[in-house]
């Protein structure tokens, strides 16, 4: 039986195991520049086969949360270089997650107080950005009605992603992950109940709804090569006012069919389906729509690794890897309080609980002060 601790060849990038540290927003970059503490945080967790960085904004326009490091200025590139050098020094691999939040932003963190932009003119109901409130204090604030992007602006954002990928290479990353999940800009194009456009990116058909995503993939891969490009998706996810729609399966099947043709290095699937029986995920009678879709997607990705995150355990991951349902497993919150998560899983050591009060923002507490396991 395959294990999650065996090496894996990720399109030429040698991973020491099949464990991925999933992207985790931590809001510790006071000037939106990765610093020494951020470098320490990732280096502590570099026993993972692959680290995917927290979402890093490709532009000021793409920013929706305060205190997250970007990848669009020389200072930000230099800041990330400290992290990548440190991770590489201890034998780790790290991809940068490239992020544009679209409508999940706020004028207080946009240049000149402009409205956020989106594929859509529809406001995200009950969605929060982390920005400045009416008193100028950092706080969760309601997202306003966005401005729908003009056609030429969409093409400019495609190039912003390509430039961000080039910047990531200059910063020393091993590759990039396009953040196509969680209700952000890509899903705002893909979801026909959100996309209200009338141009070539409209919701009239699946090809139009996928056009932006595929243009970004092609532009990024054209800059840095397909072997360095992955994408994260969240079928059935409902974050930030993303309603279910009848063609979810057809949309993501077609997306993965196109990704398979392009031979990207990986597709990183986030399980937000609410499926509560992942322990029975390999039993056909227990399969949800999400698990059935996951199997279908794998069939279109013969040259592309499939990563699954959300509700995972060592046992389930190894069953799914052995059954060729997935190739790699991603853990998110468990890495926050267990910098030595790989060793804990391998040795069946207990996991340390995390303190949710220190997940976002703050100092070293709850960030770099979690200790590795010390057997008594």
Secondary structure, DSSP 8 states (H G I E B T S, - for coil): ---TTS-EEETTEEESSSEEE--------TTSS--HHHHHHHHHTTTSSEEEEEEEESSSTT--BTT--BSSSHHHHHHHHHHHHHHHHTT--EEEEEE--TTS--GGGSGGG---EES-S---TT-EEEEE-TTS-EEEEE----EE--HHHHHHHHHHHHHHHHHHHHTT-SEEEEE--TTSHHHHHH-TTT----STTSSSSHHHHHHHHHHHHHHHHHHH-GGGEEEEE-TT--TTT----TTHHHHHHHHHHHHHHHT-SEEEEE--S----GGGTT-GGG--HHHHHHHHHHHT-TTSEEEEESS--HHHHHHHHHTTS-SEEEE-HHHHH-TTHHHHHHHT-------GGGSSSSSSTTTT--------
